[in-house]
Amino acid sequence: MQINETQLQQVDRQVKRLIKSDNFYGRRLEEAGIGEVKSIDDFLRLPFSQKQDLRDAYPLGLMAVPEEEIVRIHSSSGTTGTPVIIPYTAKDVGDWAEMFRRCYETAGITKKDRIQITPGYGLWTAGIGFQAGAEKLGAMVIPMGPGNTKKQLQFMHDMKSTVLCATSSYALLLAEEIRREDCADQIYLKKGVIGSERWGEKMRRRIKNELDIQIYDIYGLTEIYGPGIGISCDYECGMHYWDDYIYLEIIDPKTGKNVPDGEWGEIVITTLVKEGAPLIRFRTHDISRIIPGECRCGSRFPRIDTIMGRSDDMVKIKGVNVFPKQIEEILAAFPELSSEYQIRISHLDGRDTMRIYVETNGHVDFRKMADDVAAAVKGKIGFTPLVKVVELGVLPRSEKKTQRVIDERFS
Ligand code: ZN
């Protein structure tokens, strides 16, 4: 999705502001000899930024306004090394709430709803983002935070919560608890806004069926406001994102070049109006694609597809970028197959070959099964793999994370 004139002007303003502020980005832009952004070519010359750059700016090196304008900081959960600190101005906080309000609106949630929020509050951006958007919408917030499942269920029942905001794993845990307590008839949930984790279609269906709710996937990351920069709609065909607040590119993670709409690659985000800590061409390492065309819901906002994993997991074969999760999703559609599989990529007779090993019980026609899987991969990804069907239990299993993709081309 090419950057438009309005977005270019916004980026130009951001770049000039950053240089004036002399923060980490400003210095980097100056070093790169960039003073303004007037054309698409100017934009594409802007250097990428990475999470490591943000870490290097710890604690307040990203701040692009005088400190008296900062009203809050958030921090991304740094399990390893230095955390990232993101400062917000009052306008940033307000913009984020507006984006989140739009998310609820896209999901058909109104001020008549009662929204039970279970993501955590604190340094992390989750809980407070869900809450600010809900308040802006005018709905009733039930700010539970995570944990204490019994109390969650009690409030869900007594407060007649109609919307559940949760991570996918916590939503599933609550669903299982409701089943165990056999109290589904006392639960009034209609919708779930589920975010911040990568999750498969199988898990999605389970939560949907167990809780009997419509599910909406929310997208976002702490570095860029937080959750709420995009959400799926009733048609479940990707997530709309707010292109008046962010400009989103999809790049080939190996070459750094933009890929055409519809092709998979890494999401790169530029904030258009952020004040406290604007980001320029920030590499998220999340894999998705722009979905071309209009959505049936009528929203004017563009869409990205479900996040398919991290760019570090990507393999390129026959010129097509492939992610293990894509194969996994295709295999999950065959109930005859076990959840074990192995993908081997090799270079034979001058060309790249992908072999997929799948397991099934002895009751299916192995040959037909292999053809069906190969056809499904061809249909979804665009090339035909060699599929080998083996007996249940043949593929290696281990307690630890099993290695499922073996690239033999470089070994
Ligand atoms: Zn839509």
Residues whose N, C-alpha, C, O or C-beta is under 5 A from the ligand:
A	BS01	ZN	C233 C295 C297 S299
